[in-house]
Amino acid sequence: MRKYIFQVSEEEEGERIDRHLSMLMDSFSRSYIQKLLKDELVLLEKSEGASRVLRASYRVQSGDRILLNVPAAVFPSIEAEDIPLDILFEDEFLLVVNKPKAMVVHPAPGHYSNTLVNALLYHCRDSLSGINGVLRPGIVHRIDRDTTGAILVCKSDSTHQEIARQLKERLVERRYLALVCGNIANESGTINTLIGRHPKNRKKMAVLPNLNNNSDMAIGNTINGKEAITHYKVAERFHKYSLLECRLETGRTHQIRVHLAYLGFPILGDEVYGNGLKAPFNLSGQTLHAATLGFVHPISKKYIEVEAPLPDYFVNLMKVVGDR
């Protein structure tokens, strides 16, 4: 059982305990925090040494000492598989992998083998963080199945917590290359919106209106989403396409894909957000690559920046679109 103790500040007073803890423990989902509350694993410590169990509806008070008990991770019955990994950086604390196209990051219904986690379980043996649950050992962030490039994996809980903090505080440098349909006019720009579940298609994300001043706003940001910020600049222009470098300030689900489609320049090959545009290049999924990943090493405190080379299909595609 891992134990975490938090002291509530004046600025945090009044927040629901489930929301408060999910903000502090960015690698835990709110639903997981609620499960820990239901299992009576979240306690309010008192000065005399006693404690009481907290419910999800409890609102924290300034000076509260919250004790969070997290059960030790139990590795799933997910098999370790000897799948080759393109490792860009590795030491005893973490590694950065260049994920290929069509590889799912972690097991999910329909994908319980040939995932990055299956490969990591073989490569790292028992040296993976357990914070993100039994199906996502070591995974502190993810990229989509058809997105290629750099993904960081943590080997210990303490390393995971520090990288999660850097992600939460927007200290991790994440730059992507995206080949988009159309010739974007501006050389650079910033897309700042709210992103949440699509109101009609729950499998998709969408840019949603800001309803902060609307009394009908749904609880929990179900309707008006969460802040999403993407900075972009043109890396190269083609006749009918543009190569963009996109820097993530936040990391919402499908953020770059949603933002570029919203801007009117969907990513080439994107079958979900491509607005009906069919790529004439026999592509499978979006042409999006996580090219650069930079972070402060949790142990050495040195800044590390890792570059993932473009996959062959991406390089060849740019030659083709350059001729059209």
Secondary structure, DSSP 8 states (H G I E B T S, - for coil): -EEEEEE--GGGTT-BHHHHHHHHSTTS-HHHHHHHHHTT-EEEE-TTS-EEE--TT-B--TT-EEEEEE------S---------EEEE-SSEEEEEE-TT--SS-BTTB-SSSHHHHHHHHHTT-S--TT-TTSTTBSS---TT-EEEEEEESSHHHHHHHHHHHHTT-SEEEEEEEEES--SSSEEEEEEEEEE-SS-TTSEEEE---TT-TT--GGGTTT-EEEEEEEEEEEE-SSEEEEEEEESS--TTHHHHHHHHHT--BTT-TTTSTT---TT---S--EEEEEEEEE-TTT--EEEEE----HHHHHHHHHHHT-
